[in-house]
Amino acid sequence: MTGLKQTGEAGHILEKAASGVTFKDAVDLLEYDLNTIGAAADHLRQKAVGDLVTFVIDTTINYTNVCTSGCKFCAYYRRAGDKDAYVLNIDEILEKVSNAAKLGATQVLIQGGLNPDLPIEYYEDVIKTVRDKFPNVQRHFFSAPEISFIAKTSGSSVKETLERLIDAGLQSIPGGGAELLDDDIRKKISPNKISWGQWKRVMITAHKLGLKTSATMVYGFGESKKTRIKHILRLREIQEKTEGFTAFIPWSFQPEHTELYDEGPPATGGIDYLEVIALSRILLAGAIDNIQCSWLTEGAKLGQVALFYGANDFSGTIIEENVVKAAGVNSTPMPAQEIVRLINESGRPAAQRDTLYKIVKSYG
């Protein structure tokens, strides 16, 4: 860190981070070169969480691809009646959970489309059955848009819906459905989805009921960098009220096979990704400690580099995943030993964690 102190510019960034970065401060960060921002972010990472890099053994189960939202950025959804539309029954879900548990999974993320034919009892049955059959697997189910949709279709409030799901055994909520927390962008890419304010209300309600959640960002829809900054700062504002977010997980939009592909939104690359990782570490300093890099969308090598730009978590093994796969991404699972090798190759120690970032197993 001696070199960091000598740069001056990175030291100035650290001073800003310590006192609380404003929107103007954050925009001013864009004037610095990437390596300067990265050096400051890396220093803040080391200060907040040390050198340990964590990962989780997990799987994602998509219970239905039927969705009324019709997001332009999604290649996975189908309309009811499409020949390849589906809904998994309880036995099919249990089989997938069982396969993941046999491979050591401690976290099962279940999410799917906004399917109007599924009553709230379906979701309760899924939670209860997984709880009863696999009590040691974290039930990390249903994103904010799903929660909001279930509430609407069942004629209940978000709070009442969450209370029913918690009673059934829901333990935490994934941060999906955030995309970008800006309604102008949301109207362009997902006009039938909840607003950013509705996403915020679901998360705050969940946090107040004792549920921990992750927070995400999908970028690369042609938005400005100021919009990305606004998204991160809005997450910080929520966190300052609730302390309910466990981690921040950004990744780039994968356009292949989507409606937006033909519109040709500006492509994003590795520089954009490292900038987002570094900015998030700086803007969320003192608020959200865990910044996750996404090897699934960005690639393993860029994931390694992100560890030097503020990231401290290497995502998970992702035994199964279908949504980004539909957008042309190779979603082959990454074995735990390969994740450990990649982390160690970067000169950092590795540890397996659970959903709430408690260490399950330490490696060299």
Secondary structure, DSSP 8 states (H G I E B T S, - for coil): -HHHHHHSHHHHHHHHHHH---HHHHHHHTTS-HHHHHHHHHHHHHHHH-S-EEEE-EEEEE-B-B-SS--TT-SS-B-TT-TT--B--HHHHHHHHHHHHHTT--EEEEE----TT--HHHHHHHHHHHHHH-TTSEEEE--HHHHHHHHHHHT--HHHHHHHHHHHT--EE--TT-S-S-HHHHHHH-TTS--HHHHHHHHHHHHHTT-EEEEEEEE-SS--HHHHHHHHHHHHHHHHHH--EEEEEEEE---TTSTTTTT------HHHHHHHHHHHHHHTTTT--EEB--HHHH-HHHHHHHTTTT--EEEE--S---HHHHTT-------HHHHHHHHHHTT--EEEE-TT--EEEE--
